[in-house]
Amino acid sequence: MEALLVPFQYEYMLKAILVSALIGGTCGFLSCFVTLKGWSLMGDALAHSVVPGVVLAYMIGAPFAVGAFVAGLLAAAGMGIVKARTPIREDAVIGVVFTGFFALGLLLISLFPSNINLRSIVFGNILGISDFDILQTLLISFVSLAVLAFKWKDLMLFCFDPNQARSLGMNTHILHFTLLTLLSATAVAALQAVGAFLVVAMLVTPGATAYLLTDRFSKMLMIASAMGTITSAVGAYASYYLNGSVGGCIVVLQVLLFILALLYAPKHGMLASRRIVHSALEDGVKT
């Protein structure tokens, strides 16, 4: 029993577990809107696009979160402009923009060597997070959760049916920008925990899993938030014993839960679908 409590004896592990849980809960809440809107690629693009912002922030001595957030917004604006003014498909636009921003970040690191650790940006470094970075992460998470809690119904309608939201008098442009801003901010917060490569998993997997388990959006929000919080805390805890990547542990746990939901979800799982098809065939034979 005492061996199971060893991680809690170290301050860096306590910080990692608590901060990971907060980030996971925030990502889980937002992932429901990302799933409903179909913005999985957008989340991936923003996660990679923050890299040059992080590098520039370190170069000028500014907080990394500020640089990453600005870079994410610039990438989102760039994607919107190119999509609106050209016939290029959205997936191609996203691919060009996020790879371009990521390449710019790598170029800046190679041209201006400093104390920036590329590995920590790409894979995260929650175990070595400083108190100042924790404060930034807490602020981003609490503000994002507050906005989502206050505007979740409007954002839900916008994600589900923008035309209906517009007909009801909602400003869909503001809602679009709000969701993009939250996505950028949350990607910045999650960068410390799992890195640029795995941020998209935390922004998509909990929502996709909850989507399989319920048809009610309010319940989907609760399931995804709880899943994000618990898997992030458990993943950080398990990484101590496995001596492995915190981000890897978190995302693997989330993917395992998704696979279980995919197989055994009472209504939308693969086994349930097979039972429904089998029952329909039997009823057809009987009639």
VENSULCOR-V78520 format. One record per helix or strand. SS is the DSSP state (H for helix, E for strand). FROM is the first residue (numbers start at 1). TO is the last residue. Records with the same first field share a line. If there is no record, write none. Layout:
SS->FROM-TO ; FROM-TO
This chain:
H->2-9 ; 11-37 ; 40-49 ; 51-60 ; 64-85 ; 90-111 ; 118-123 ; 126-128 ; 131-160 ; 162-167 ; 172-213 ; 217-242 ; 246-264 ; 270-286
